[in-house]
Amino acid sequence: MNFHLVVLKPFGSFKRGDMITDAATVQKILGGANAGSVVRVMAKGN
């Protein structure tokens, strides 16, 4: 995966500004109701 997620709108245990780097968590969020609460950012080194 060459990107991570940054939280824009808080949800669950995540707060604004949190960076989500775990690939399984990223996929779960992008496939769920909170996909609009995050943005994709390039992973460091890519």
Full PDB file with SEQRES, HELIX, SHEET, SSBOND, CRYST1, ORIGX, SCALE, CONECT and MASTER records, all heavy atoms in Angstrom:
SEQRES   1 A   46  MET ASN PHE HIS LEU VAL VAL LEU LYS PRO PHE GLY SER          
SEQRES   2 A   46  PHE LYS ARG GLY ASP MET ILE THR ASP ALA ALA THR VAL          
SEQRES   3 A   46  GLN LYS ILE LEU GLY GLY ALA ASN ALA GLY SER VAL VAL          
SEQRES   4 A   46  ARG VAL MET ALA LYS GLY ASN                                  
HELIX    1 AA1 ALA A   23  LEU A   30  1                                   8    
HELIX    2 AA2 ALA A   35  SER A   37  5                                   3    
SHEET    1 AA1 3 MET A  19  ILE A  20  0                                        
SHEET    2 AA1 3 PHE A   3  VAL A   7 -1                                        
SHEET    3 AA1 3 VAL A  38  MET A  42 -1                                        
CRYST1    1.000    1.000    1.000  90.00  90.00  90.00 P 1           1          
ORIGX1      1.000000  0.000000  0.000000        0.00000                         
ORIGX2      0.000000  1.000000  0.000000        0.00000                         
ORIGX3      0.000000  0.000000  1.000000        0.00000                         
SCALE1      1.000000  0.000000  0.000000        0.00000                         
SCALE2      0.000000  1.000000  0.000000        0.00000                         
SCALE3      0.000000  0.000000  1.000000        0.00000                         
ATOM      1  N   MET A   1       0.861  -1.173   0.000  1.00  0.00           N  
ATOM      2  CA  MET A   1       0.000   0.000   0.000  1.00  0.00           C  
ATOM      3  C   MET A   1       0.899   1.225   0.000  1.00  0.00           C  
ATOM      4  O   MET A   1       1.840   1.310   0.771  1.00  0.00           O  
ATOM      5  CB  MET A   1      -0.906  -0.036   1.229  1.00  0.00           C  
ATOM      6  CG  MET A   1      -1.763   1.160   1.368  1.00  0.00           C  
ATOM      7  SD  MET A   1      -2.885   1.214   2.781  1.00  0.00           S  
ATOM      8  CE  MET A   1      -2.611  -0.258   3.669  1.00  0.00           C  
ATOM      9  N   ASN A   2       0.595   2.174  -0.849  1.00  0.00           N  
ATOM     10  CA  ASN A   2       1.423   3.369  -0.932  1.00  0.00           C  
ATOM     11  C   ASN A   2       0.727   4.606  -0.377  1.00  0.00           C  
ATOM     12  O   ASN A   2       1.119   5.720  -0.687  1.00  0.00           O  
ATOM     13  CB  ASN A   2       1.875   3.610  -2.370  1.00  0.00           C  
ATOM     14  CG  ASN A   2       0.706   3.756  -3.317  1.00  0.00           C  
ATOM     15  OD1 ASN A   2      -0.439   3.586  -2.920  1.00  0.00           O  
ATOM     16  ND2 ASN A   2       0.985   4.075  -4.551  1.00  0.00           N  
ATOM     17  N   PHE A   3      -0.305   4.400   0.419  1.00  0.00           N  
ATOM     18  CA  PHE A   3      -0.972   5.531   1.055  1.00  0.00           C  
ATOM     19  C   PHE A   3      -1.477   5.150   2.443  1.00  0.00           C  
ATOM     20  O   PHE A   3      -1.612   3.974   2.772  1.00  0.00           O  
ATOM     21  CB  PHE A   3      -2.126   6.063   0.192  1.00  0.00           C  
ATOM     22  CG  PHE A   3      -3.257   5.083   0.018  1.00  0.00           C  
ATOM     23  CD1 PHE A   3      -4.312   5.054   0.910  1.00  0.00           C  
ATOM     24  CD2 PHE A   3      -3.268   4.199  -1.049  1.00  0.00           C  
ATOM     25  CE1 PHE A   3      -5.356   4.153   0.747  1.00  0.00           C  
ATOM     26  CE2 PHE A   3      -4.301   3.297  -1.220  1.00  0.00           C  
ATOM     27  CZ  PHE A   3      -5.346   3.284  -0.318  1.00  0.00           C  
ATOM     28  N   HIS A   4      -1.693   6.169   3.248  1.00  0.00           N  
ATOM     29  CA  HIS A   4      -2.274   6.027   4.574  1.00  0.00           C  
ATOM     30  C   HIS A   4      -3.527   6.896   4.604  1.00  0.00           C  
ATOM     31  O   HIS A   4      -3.830   7.584   3.622  1.00  0.00           O  
ATOM     32  CB  HIS A   4      -1.306   6.511   5.654  1.00  0.00           C  
ATOM     33  CG  HIS A   4      -0.015   5.769   5.692  1.00  0.00           C  
ATOM     34  ND1 HIS A   4       0.082   4.402   5.736  1.00  0.00           N  
ATOM     35  CD2 HIS A   4       1.263   6.220   5.708  1.00  0.00           C  
ATOM     36  CE1 HIS A   4       1.337   4.043   5.782  1.00  0.00           C  
ATOM     37  NE2 HIS A   4       2.085   5.134   5.743  1.00  0.00           N  
ATOM     38  N   LEU A   5      -4.219   6.886   5.717  1.00  0.00           N  
ATOM     39  CA  LEU A   5      -5.391   7.740   5.880  1.00  0.00           C  
ATOM     40  C   LEU A   5      -5.151   8.731   7.011  1.00  0.00           C  
ATOM     41  O   LEU A   5      -4.509   8.405   8.005  1.00  0.00           O  
ATOM     42  CB  LEU A   5      -6.630   6.898   6.229  1.00  0.00           C  
ATOM     43  CG  LEU A   5      -7.046   5.830   5.230  1.00  0.00           C  
ATOM     44  CD1 LEU A   5      -8.240   5.055   5.769  1.00  0.00           C  
ATOM     45  CD2 LEU A   5      -7.368   6.441   3.887  1.00  0.00           C  
ATOM     46  N   VAL A   6      -5.694   9.934   6.847  1.00  0.00           N  
ATOM     47  CA  VAL A   6      -5.693  10.926   7.910  1.00  0.00           C  
ATOM     48  C   VAL A   6      -7.154  11.260   8.199  1.00  0.00           C  
ATOM     49  O   VAL A   6      -7.942  11.507   7.280  1.00  0.00           O  
ATOM     50  CB  VAL A   6      -4.919  12.204   7.513  1.00  0.00           C  
ATOM     51  CG1 VAL A   6      -5.041  13.270   8.602  1.00  0.00           C  
ATOM     52  CG2 VAL A   6      -3.456  11.874   7.268  1.00  0.00           C  
ATOM     53  N   VAL A   7      -7.508  11.265   9.473  1.00  0.00           N  
ATOM     54  CA  VAL A   7      -8.887  11.504   9.902  1.00  0.00           C  
ATOM     55  C   VAL A   7      -9.202  12.997   9.853  1.00  0.00           C  
ATOM     56  O   VAL A   7      -8.472  13.819  10.414  1.00  0.00           O  
ATOM     57  CB  VAL A   7      -9.105  10.962  11.331  1.00  0.00           C  
ATOM     58  CG1 VAL A   7     -10.523  11.249  11.804  1.00  0.00           C  
ATOM     59  CG2 VAL A   7      -8.812   9.463  11.388  1.00  0.00           C  
ATOM     60  N   LEU A   8     -10.283  13.335   9.156  1.00  0.00           N  
ATOM     61  CA  LEU A   8     -10.776  14.715   9.107  1.00  0.00           C  
ATOM     62  C   LEU A   8     -11.907  14.933  10.101  1.00  0.00           C  
ATOM     63  O   LEU A   8     -11.977  15.975  10.748  1.00  0.00           O  
ATOM     64  CB  LEU A   8     -11.272  15.063   7.709  1.00  0.00           C  
ATOM     65  CG  LEU A   8     -10.232  15.094   6.597  1.00  0.00           C  
ATOM     66  CD1 LEU A   8     -10.900  15.441   5.280  1.00  0.00           C  
ATOM     67  CD2 LEU A   8      -9.112  16.051   6.919  1.00  0.00           C  
ATOM     68  N   LYS A   9     -12.817  13.966  10.178  1.00  0.00           N  
ATOM     69  CA  LYS A   9     -13.951  14.026  11.108  1.00  0.00           C  
ATOM     70  C   LYS A   9     -13.824  12.850  12.068  1.00  0.00           C  
ATOM     71  O   LYS A   9     -13.701  11.710  11.628  1.00  0.00           O  
ATOM     72  CB  LYS A   9     -15.276  13.895  10.370  1.00  0.00           C  
ATOM     73  CG  LYS A   9     -15.657  15.031   9.490  1.00  0.00           C  
ATOM     74  CD  LYS A   9     -17.020  14.690   8.929  1.00  0.00           C  
ATOM     75  CE  LYS A   9     -17.506  15.557   7.857  1.00  0.00           C  
ATOM     76  NZ  LYS A   9     -18.800  15.112   7.340  1.00  0.00           N  
ATOM     77  N   PRO A  10     -13.856  13.106  13.376  1.00  0.00           N  
ATOM     78  CA  PRO A  10     -13.709  12.021  14.353  1.00  0.00           C  
ATOM     79  C   PRO A  10     -14.787  10.950  14.195  1.00  0.00           C  
ATOM     80  O   PRO A  10     -15.939  11.243  13.860  1.00  0.00           O  
ATOM     81  CB  PRO A  10     -13.873  12.727  15.695  1.00  0.00           C  
ATOM     82  CG  PRO A  10     -13.668  14.170  15.424  1.00  0.00           C  
ATOM     83  CD  PRO A  10     -14.071  14.395  13.996  1.00  0.00           C  
ATOM     84  N   PHE A  11     -14.387   9.697  14.421  1.00  0.00           N  
ATOM     85  CA  PHE A  11     -15.323   8.574  14.444  1.00  0.00           C  
ATOM     86  C   PHE A  11     -14.686   7.453  15.252  1.00  0.00           C  
ATOM     87  O   PHE A  11     -13.464   7.342  15.323  1.00  0.00           O  
ATOM     88  CB  PHE A  11     -15.691   8.097  13.032  1.00  0.00           C  
ATOM     89  CG  PHE A  11     -14.517   7.571  12.234  1.00  0.00           C  
ATOM     90  CD1 PHE A  11     -14.221   6.214  12.230  1.00  0.00           C  
ATOM     91  CD2 PHE A  11     -13.721   8.424  11.488  1.00  0.00           C  
ATOM     92  CE1 PHE A  11     -13.150   5.725  11.500  1.00  0.00           C  
ATOM     93  CE2 PHE A  11     -12.652   7.947  10.752  1.00  0.00           C  
ATOM     94  CZ  PHE A  11     -12.363   6.584  10.766  1.00  0.00           C  
ATOM     95  N   GLY A  12     -15.528   6.639  15.876  1.00  0.00           N  
ATOM     96  CA  GLY A  12     -15.022   5.540  16.689  1.00  0.00           C  
ATOM     97  C   GLY A  12     -13.977   6.029  17.674  1.00  0.00           C  
ATOM     98  O   GLY A  12     -14.184   7.014  18.374  1.00  0.00           O  
ATOM     99  N   SER A  13     -12.834   5.375  17.706  1.00  0.00           N  
ATOM    100  CA  SER A  13     -11.752   5.776  18.612  1.00  0.00           C  
ATOM    101  C   SER A  13     -10.763   6.737  17.953  1.00  0.00           C  
ATOM    102  O   SER A  13      -9.773   7.129  18.574  1.00  0.00           O  
ATOM    103  CB  SER A  13     -11.001   4.536  19.109  1.00  0.00           C  
ATOM    104  OG  SER A  13     -10.384   3.870  18.021  1.00  0.00           O  
ATOM    105  N   PHE A  14     -11.036   7.129  16.720  1.00  0.00           N  
ATOM    106  CA  PHE A  14     -10.132   8.022  15.985  1.00  0.00           C  
ATOM    107  C   PHE A  14     -10.538   9.476  16.174  1.00  0.00           C  
ATOM    108  O   PHE A  14     -11.720   9.806  16.167  1.00  0.00           O  
ATOM    109  CB  PHE A  14     -10.138   7.698  14.490  1.00  0.00           C  
ATOM    110  CG  PHE A  14      -9.642   6.312  14.182  1.00  0.00           C  
ATOM    111  CD1 PHE A  14     -10.525   5.323  13.795  1.00  0.00           C  
ATOM    112  CD2 PHE A  14      -8.298   5.997  14.310  1.00  0.00           C  
ATOM    113  CE1 PHE A  14     -10.078   4.047  13.518  1.00  0.00           C  
ATOM    114  CE2 PHE A  14      -7.844   4.717  14.032  1.00  0.00           C  
ATOM    115  CZ  PHE A  14      -8.729   3.740  13.635  1.00  0.00           C  
ATOM    116  N   LYS A  15      -9.534  10.338  16.310  1.00  0.00           N  
ATOM    117  CA  LYS A  15      -9.800  11.773  16.431  1.00  0.00           C  
ATOM    118  C   LYS A  15      -9.192  12.504  15.242  1.00  0.00           C  
ATOM    119  O   LYS A  15      -8.344  11.948  14.537  1.00  0.00           O  
ATOM    120  CB  LYS A  15      -9.277  12.319  17.756  1.00  0.00           C  
ATOM    121  CG  LYS A  15      -7.796  12.233  17.951  1.00  0.00           C  
ATOM    122  CD  LYS A  15      -7.419  12.721  19.343  1.00  0.00           C  
ATOM    123  CE  LYS A  15      -5.937  12.796  19.543  1.00  0.00           C  
ATOM    124  NZ  LYS A  15      -5.215  11.550  19.443  1.00  0.00           N  
ATOM    125  N   ARG A  16      -9.632  13.725  15.021  1.00  0.00           N  
ATOM    126  CA  ARG A  16      -9.137  14.527  13.898  1.00  0.00           C  
ATOM    127  C   ARG A  16      -7.614  14.579  13.937  1.00  0.00           C  
ATOM    128  O   ARG A  16      -7.010  14.832  14.979  1.00  0.00           O  
ATOM    129  CB  ARG A  16      -9.718  15.933  13.972  1.00  0.00           C  
ATOM    130  CG  ARG A  16      -9.287  16.817  12.825  1.00  0.00           C  
ATOM    131  CD  ARG A  16      -9.953  18.188  12.936  1.00  0.00           C  
ATOM    132  NE  ARG A  16      -9.395  19.114  11.994  1.00  0.00           N  
ATOM    133  CZ  ARG A  16      -9.837  19.312  10.757  1.00  0.00           C  
ATOM    134  NH1 ARG A  16     -10.883  18.647  10.338  1.00  0.00           N  
ATOM    135  NH2 ARG A  16      -9.254  20.177   9.960  1.00  0.00           N  
ATOM    136  N   GLY A  17      -6.991  14.323  12.797  1.00  0.00           N  
ATOM    137  CA  GLY A  17      -5.542  14.380  12.689  1.00  0.00           C  
ATOM    138  C   GLY A  17      -4.849  13.044  12.844  1.00  0.00           C  
ATOM    139  O   GLY A  17      -3.670  12.923  12.528  1.00  0.00           O  
ATOM    140  N   ASP A  18      -5.554  12.032  13.338  1.00  0.00           N  
ATOM    141  CA  ASP A  18      -4.941  10.705  13.479  1.00  0.00           C  
ATOM    142  C   ASP A  18      -4.547  10.169  12.113  1.00  0.00           C  
ATOM    143  O   ASP A  18      -5.273  10.338  11.135  1.00  0.00           O  
ATOM    144  CB  ASP A  18      -5.899   9.706  14.130  1.00  0.00           C  
ATOM    145  CG  ASP A  18      -6.016   9.886  15.631  1.00  0.00           C  
ATOM    146  OD1 ASP A  18      -5.223  10.632  16.219  1.00  0.00           O  
ATOM    147  OD2 ASP A  18      -6.925   9.250  16.217  1.00  0.00           O  
ATOM    148  N   MET A  19      -3.386   9.499  12.049  1.00  0.00           N  
ATOM    149  CA  MET A  19      -2.952   8.843  10.822  1.00  0.00           C  
ATOM    150  C   MET A  19      -3.157   7.345  10.994  1.00  0.00           C  
ATOM    151  O   MET A  19      -2.719   6.765  11.984  1.00  0.00           O  
ATOM    152  CB  MET A  19      -1.498   9.138  10.491  1.00  0.00           C  
ATOM    153  CG  MET A  19      -1.081   8.500   9.172  1.00  0.00           C  
ATOM    154  SD  MET A  19       0.530   9.009   8.598  1.00  0.00           S  
ATOM    155  CE  MET A  19       0.196  10.685   8.100  1.00  0.00           C  
ATOM    156  N   ILE A  20      -3.825   6.739  10.033  1.00  0.00           N  
ATOM    157  CA  ILE A  20      -4.111   5.305  10.070  1.00  0.00           C  
ATOM    158  C   ILE A  20      -3.212   4.631   9.051  1.00  0.00           C  
ATOM    159  O   ILE A  20      -3.299   4.915   7.856  1.00  0.00           O  
ATOM    160  CB  ILE A  20      -5.599   5.050   9.774  1.00  0.00           C  
ATOM    161  CG1 ILE A  20      -6.457   5.808  10.785  1.00  0.00           C  
ATOM    162  CG2 ILE A  20      -5.898   3.554   9.799  1.00  0.00           C  
ATOM    163  CD1 ILE A  20      -7.905   5.933  10.418  1.00  0.00           C  
ATOM    164  N   THR A  21      -2.339   3.743   9.537  1.00  0.00           N  
ATOM    165  CA  THR A  21      -1.336   3.126   8.675  1.00  0.00           C  
ATOM    166  C   THR A  21      -1.533   1.617   8.510  1.00  0.00           C  
ATOM    167  O   THR A  21      -0.954   1.033   7.598  1.00  0.00           O  
ATOM    168  CB  THR A  21       0.076   3.390   9.214  1.00  0.00           C  
ATOM    169  OG1 THR A  21       0.177   2.853  10.534  1.00  0.00           O  
ATOM    170  CG2 THR A  21       0.378   4.884   9.251  1.00  0.00           C  
ATOM    171  N   ASP A  22      -2.315   1.005   9.366  1.00  0.00           N  
ATOM    172  CA  ASP A  22      -2.535  -0.442   9.286  1.00  0.00           C  
ATOM    173  C   ASP A  22      -3.373  -0.770   8.050  1.00  0.00           C  
ATOM    174  O   ASP A  22      -4.489  -0.252   7.886  1.00  0.00           O  
ATOM    175  CB  ASP A  22      -3.247  -0.924  10.552  1.00  0.00           C  
ATOM    176  CG  ASP A  22      -3.560  -2.397  10.492  1.00  0.00           C  
ATOM    177  OD1 ASP A  22      -2.609  -3.205  10.514  1.00  0.00           O  
ATOM    178  OD2 ASP A  22      -4.765  -2.735  10.396  1.00  0.00           O  
ATOM    179  N   ALA A  23      -2.834  -1.617   7.172  1.00  0.00           N  
ATOM    180  CA  ALA A  23      -3.485  -1.911   5.889  1.00  0.00           C  
ATOM    181  C   ALA A  23      -4.892  -2.474   6.051  1.00  0.00           C  
ATOM    182  O   ALA A  23      -5.809  -2.083   5.323  1.00  0.00           O  
ATOM    183  CB  ALA A  23      -2.624  -2.875   5.080  1.00  0.00           C  
ATOM    184  N   ALA A  24      -5.093  -3.367   6.996  1.00  0.00           N  
ATOM    185  CA  ALA A  24      -6.421  -3.958   7.202  1.00  0.00           C  
ATOM    186  C   ALA A  24      -7.415  -2.905   7.682  1.00  0.00           C  
ATOM    187  O   ALA A  24      -8.566  -2.872   7.234  1.00  0.00           O  
ATOM    188  CB  ALA A  24      -6.340  -5.116   8.195  1.00  0.00           C  
ATOM    189  N   THR A  25      -6.977  -2.033   8.577  1.00  0.00           N  
ATOM    190  CA  THR A  25      -7.848  -0.965   9.082  1.00  0.00           C  
ATOM    191  C   THR A  25      -8.179   0.020   7.972  1.00  0.00           C  
ATOM    192  O   THR A  25      -9.329   0.460   7.853  1.00  0.00           O  
ATOM    193  CB  THR A  25      -7.179  -0.251  10.267  1.00  0.00           C  
ATOM    194  OG1 THR A  25      -6.863  -1.216  11.273  1.00  0.00           O  
ATOM    195  CG2 THR A  25      -8.088   0.812  10.866  1.00  0.00           C  
ATOM    196  N   VAL A  26      -7.196   0.359   7.158  1.00  0.00           N  
ATOM    197  CA  VAL A  26      -7.417   1.267   6.022  1.00  0.00           C  
ATOM    198  C   VAL A  26      -8.500   0.702   5.102  1.00  0.00           C  
ATOM    199  O   VAL A  26      -9.449   1.404   4.730  1.00  0.00           O  
ATOM    200  CB  VAL A  26      -6.108   1.513   5.239  1.00  0.00           C  
ATOM    201  CG1 VAL A  26      -6.383   2.172   3.901  1.00  0.00           C  
ATOM    202  CG2 VAL A  26      -5.143   2.343   6.057  1.00  0.00           C  
ATOM    203  N   GLN A  27      -8.381  -0.559   4.734  1.00  0.00           N  
ATOM    204  CA  GLN A  27      -9.355  -1.182   3.835  1.00  0.00           C  
ATOM    205  C   GLN A  27     -10.747  -1.225   4.456  1.00  0.00           C  
ATOM    206  O   GLN A  27     -11.750  -0.981   3.782  1.00  0.00           O  
ATOM    207  CB  GLN A  27      -8.897  -2.582   3.443  1.00  0.00           C  
ATOM    208  CG  GLN A  27      -7.679  -2.583   2.554  1.00  0.00           C  
ATOM    209  CD  GLN A  27      -7.870  -1.746   1.294  1.00  0.00           C  
ATOM    210  OE1 GLN A  27      -8.889  -1.799   0.628  1.00  0.00           O  
ATOM    211  NE2 GLN A  27      -6.866  -0.951   0.976  1.00  0.00           N  
ATOM    212  N   LYS A  28     -10.813  -1.539   5.746  1.00  0.00           N  
ATOM    213  CA  LYS A  28     -12.106  -1.598   6.440  1.00  0.00           C  
ATOM    214  C   LYS A  28     -12.779  -0.222   6.438  1.00  0.00           C  
ATOM    215  O   LYS A  28     -13.974  -0.108   6.173  1.00  0.00           O  
ATOM    216  CB  LYS A  28     -11.900  -2.092   7.875  1.00  0.00           C  
ATOM    217  CG  LYS A  28     -13.165  -2.268   8.645  1.00  0.00           C  
ATOM    218  CD  LYS A  28     -12.888  -2.844  10.023  1.00  0.00           C  
ATOM    219  CE  LYS A  28     -14.180  -2.991  10.802  1.00  0.00           C  
ATOM    220  NZ  LYS A  28     -13.950  -3.497  12.152  1.00  0.00           N  
ATOM    221  N   ILE A  29     -12.008   0.813   6.722  1.00  0.00           N  
ATOM    222  CA  ILE A  29     -12.568   2.165   6.758  1.00  0.00           C  
ATOM    223  C   ILE A  29     -13.023   2.598   5.369  1.00  0.00           C  
ATOM    224  O   ILE A  29     -14.117   3.141   5.200  1.00  0.00           O  
ATOM    225  CB  ILE A  29     -11.547   3.161   7.338  1.00  0.00           C  
ATOM    226  CG1 ILE A  29     -11.352   2.872   8.830  1.00  0.00           C  
ATOM    227  CG2 ILE A  29     -12.000   4.605   7.124  1.00  0.00           C  
ATOM    228  CD1 ILE A  29     -10.183   3.604   9.458  1.00  0.00           C  
ATOM    229  N   LEU A  30     -12.197   2.366   4.358  1.00  0.00           N  
ATOM    230  CA  LEU A  30     -12.561   2.783   3.000  1.00  0.00           C  
ATOM    231  C   LEU A  30     -13.777   2.042   2.463  1.00  0.00           C  
ATOM    232  O   LEU A  30     -14.488   2.554   1.612  1.00  0.00           O  
ATOM    233  CB  LEU A  30     -11.372   2.596   2.057  1.00  0.00           C  
ATOM    234  CG  LEU A  30     -10.189   3.541   2.296  1.00  0.00           C  
ATOM    235  CD1 LEU A  30      -9.066   3.230   1.337  1.00  0.00           C  
ATOM    236  CD2 LEU A  30     -10.612   4.994   2.180  1.00  0.00           C  
ATOM    237  N   GLY A  31     -14.035   0.857   2.983  1.00  0.00           N  
ATOM    238  CA  GLY A  31     -15.195   0.086   2.557  1.00  0.00           C  
ATOM    239  C   GLY A  31     -16.423   0.305   3.404  1.00  0.00           C  
ATOM    240  O   GLY A  31     -17.463  -0.308   3.174  1.00  0.00           O  
ATOM    241  N   GLY A  32     -16.332   1.193   4.388  1.00  0.00           N  
ATOM    242  CA  GLY A  32     -17.442   1.384   5.317  1.00  0.00           C  
ATOM    243  C   GLY A  32     -18.021   2.776   5.298  1.00  0.00           C  
ATOM    244  O   GLY A  32     -17.706   3.615   4.439  1.00  0.00           O  
ATOM    245  N   ALA A  33     -18.855   3.038   6.280  1.00  0.00           N  
ATOM    246  CA  ALA A  33     -19.593   4.291   6.376  1.00  0.00           C  
ATOM    247  C   ALA A  33     -18.711   5.493   6.707  1.00  0.00           C  
ATOM    248  O   ALA A  33     -19.121   6.632   6.490  1.00  0.00           O  
ATOM    249  CB  ALA A  33     -20.690   4.167   7.440  1.00  0.00           C  
ATOM    250  N   ASN A  34     -17.508   5.254   7.222  1.00  0.00           N  
ATOM    251  CA  ASN A  34     -16.641   6.371   7.619  1.00  0.00           C  
ATOM    252  C   ASN A  34     -15.634   6.777   6.547  1.00  0.00           C  
ATOM    253  O   ASN A  34     -14.752   7.596   6.805  1.00  0.00           O  
ATOM    254  CB  ASN A  34     -15.902   6.018   8.912  1.00  0.00           C  
ATOM    255  CG  ASN A  34     -16.862   5.925  10.075  1.00  0.00           C  
ATOM    256  OD1 ASN A  34     -17.645   6.829  10.313  1.00  0.00           O  
ATOM    257  ND2 ASN A  34     -16.817   4.824  10.787  1.00  0.00           N  
ATOM    258  N   ALA A  35     -15.783   6.258   5.354  1.00  0.00           N  
ATOM    259  CA  ALA A  35     -14.844   6.579   4.278  1.00  0.00           C  
ATOM    260  C   ALA A  35     -14.799   8.085   3.998  1.00  0.00           C  
ATOM    261  O   ALA A  35     -13.754   8.616   3.620  1.00  0.00           O  
ATOM    262  CB  ALA A  35     -15.206   5.818   3.007  1.00  0.00           C  
ATOM    263  N   GLY A  36     -15.894   8.773   4.196  1.00  0.00           N  
ATOM    264  CA  GLY A  36     -15.942  10.220   3.963  1.00  0.00           C  
ATOM    265  C   GLY A  36     -15.315  11.035   5.077  1.00  0.00           C  
ATOM    266  O   GLY A  36     -15.209  12.256   4.969  1.00  0.00           O  
ATOM    267  N   SER A  37     -14.877  10.380   6.143  1.00  0.00           N  
ATOM    268  CA  SER A  37     -14.282  11.071   7.282  1.00  0.00           C  
ATOM    269  C   SER A  37     -12.760  11.094   7.228  1.00  0.00           C  
ATOM    270  O   SER A  37     -12.110  11.590   8.140  1.00  0.00           O  
ATOM    271  CB  SER A  37     -14.718  10.397   8.588  1.00  0.00           C  
ATOM    272  OG  SER A  37     -16.116  10.485   8.748  1.00  0.00           O  
ATOM    273  N   VAL A  38     -12.195  10.540   6.165  1.00  0.00           N  
ATOM    274  CA  VAL A  38     -10.738  10.448   6.033  1.00  0.00           C  
ATOM    275  C   VAL A  38     -10.295  10.912   4.652  1.00  0.00           C  
ATOM    276  O   VAL A  38     -11.105  11.000   3.731  1.00  0.00           O  
ATOM    277  CB  VAL A  38     -10.262   8.994   6.248  1.00  0.00           C  
ATOM    278  CG1 VAL A  38     -10.560   8.522   7.657  1.00  0.00           C  
ATOM    279  CG2 VAL A  38     -10.873   8.042   5.236  1.00  0.00           C  
ATOM    280  N   VAL A  39      -9.008  11.206   4.537  1.00  0.00           N  
ATOM    281  CA  VAL A  39      -8.391  11.478   3.237  1.00  0.00           C  
ATOM    282  C   VAL A  39      -7.166  10.587   3.098  1.00  0.00           C  
ATOM    283  O   VAL A  39      -6.540  10.210   4.083  1.00  0.00           O  
ATOM    284  CB  VAL A  39      -7.987  12.956   3.053  1.00  0.00           C  
ATOM    285  CG1 VAL A  39      -9.203  13.842   2.982  1.00  0.00           C  
ATOM    286  CG2 VAL A  39      -7.037  13.406   4.133  1.00  0.00           C  
ATOM    287  N   ARG A  40      -6.846  10.253   1.866  1.00  0.00           N  
ATOM    288  CA  ARG A  40      -5.653   9.459   1.587  1.00  0.00           C  
ATOM    289  C   ARG A  40      -4.454  10.392   1.474  1.00  0.00           C  
ATOM    290  O   ARG A  40      -4.556  11.474   0.895  1.00  0.00           O  
ATOM    291  CB  ARG A  40      -5.796   8.704   0.266  1.00  0.00           C  
ATOM    292  CG  ARG A  40      -6.884   7.679   0.278  1.00  0.00           C  
ATOM    293  CD  ARG A  40      -6.960   7.014  -1.060  1.00  0.00           C  
ATOM    294  NE  ARG A  40      -8.143   6.167  -1.130  1.00  0.00           N  
ATOM    295  CZ  ARG A  40      -8.340   5.256  -2.064  1.00  0.00           C  
ATOM    296  NH1 ARG A  40      -7.465   5.087  -3.027  1.00  0.00           N  
ATOM    297  NH2 ARG A  40      -9.426   4.527  -2.044  1.00  0.00           N  
ATOM    298  N   VAL A  41      -3.334   9.956   2.022  1.00  0.00           N  
ATOM    299  CA  VAL A  41      -2.080  10.692   1.883  1.00  0.00           C  
ATOM    300  C   VAL A  41      -0.997   9.711   1.466  1.00  0.00           C  
ATOM    301  O   VAL A  41      -1.062   8.532   1.803  1.00  0.00           O  
ATOM    302  CB  VAL A  41      -1.674  11.426   3.191  1.00  0.00           C  
ATOM    303  CG1 VAL A  41      -2.652  12.510   3.540  1.00  0.00           C  
ATOM    304  CG2 VAL A  41      -1.523  10.457   4.339  1.00  0.00           C  
ATOM    305  N   MET A  42      -0.038  10.185   0.714  1.00  0.00           N  
ATOM    306  CA  MET A  42       1.057   9.329   0.273  1.00  0.00           C  
ATOM    307  C   MET A  42       1.857   8.850   1.476  1.00  0.00           C  
ATOM    308  O   MET A  42       2.133   9.621   2.386  1.00  0.00           O  
ATOM    309  CB  MET A  42       1.996  10.073  -0.681  1.00  0.00           C  
ATOM    310  CG  MET A  42       1.349  10.420  -2.001  1.00  0.00           C  
ATOM    311  SD  MET A  42       0.815   8.982  -2.949  1.00  0.00           S  
ATOM    312  CE  MET A  42       2.362   8.217  -3.307  1.00  0.00           C  
ATOM    313  N   ALA A  43       2.214   7.570   1.444  1.00  0.00           N  
ATOM    314  CA  ALA A  43       3.042   7.015   2.506  1.00  0.00           C  
ATOM    315  C   ALA A  43       4.465   7.541   2.346  1.00  0.00           C  
ATOM    316  O   ALA A  43       4.940   7.745   1.227  1.00  0.00           O  
ATOM    317  CB  ALA A  43       3.021   5.495   2.445  1.00  0.00           C  
ATOM    318  N   LYS A  44       5.132   7.762   3.437  1.00  0.00           N  
ATOM    319  CA  LYS A  44       6.503   8.274   3.416  1.00  0.00           C  
ATOM    320  C   LYS A  44       7.403   7.312   2.651  1.00  0.00           C  
ATOM    321  O   LYS A  44       7.301   6.100   2.814  1.00  0.00           O  
ATOM    322  CB  LYS A  44       7.000   8.427   4.842  1.00  0.00           C  
ATOM    323  CG  LYS A  44       8.237   9.241   4.980  1.00  0.00           C  
ATOM    324  CD  LYS A  44       8.522   9.525   6.435  1.00  0.00           C  
ATOM    325  CE  LYS A  44       9.596  10.576   6.538  1.00  0.00           C  
ATOM    326  NZ  LYS A  44       9.810  10.984   7.910  1.00  0.00           N  
ATOM    327  N   GLY A  45       8.243   7.853   1.804  1.00  0.00           N  
ATOM    328  CA  GLY A  45       9.169   7.042   1.034  1.00  0.00           C  
ATOM    329  C   GLY A  45       8.643   6.605  -0.315  1.00  0.00           C  
ATOM    330  O   GLY A  45       9.297   5.905  -1.045  1.00  0.00           O  
ATOM    331  N   ASN A  46       7.427   7.006  -0.681  1.00  0.00           N  
ATOM    332  CA  ASN A  46       6.847   6.628  -1.980  1.00  0.00           C  
ATOM    333  C   ASN A  46       6.807   7.813  -2.908  1.00  0.00           C  
ATOM    334  O   ASN A  46       6.625   8.897  -2.604  1.00  0.00           O  
ATOM    335  CB  ASN A  46       5.437   6.076  -1.827  1.00  0.00           C  
ATOM    336  CG  ASN A  46       5.470   4.710  -1.189  1.00  0.00           C  
ATOM    337  OD1 ASN A  46       6.428   3.973  -1.358  1.00  0.00           O  
ATOM    338  ND2 ASN A  46       4.458   4.396  -0.437  1.00  0.00           N  
TER     339      ASN A  46                                                      
MASTER        0    0    0    2    3    0    0    6  338    1    0    4          
END                                                                             
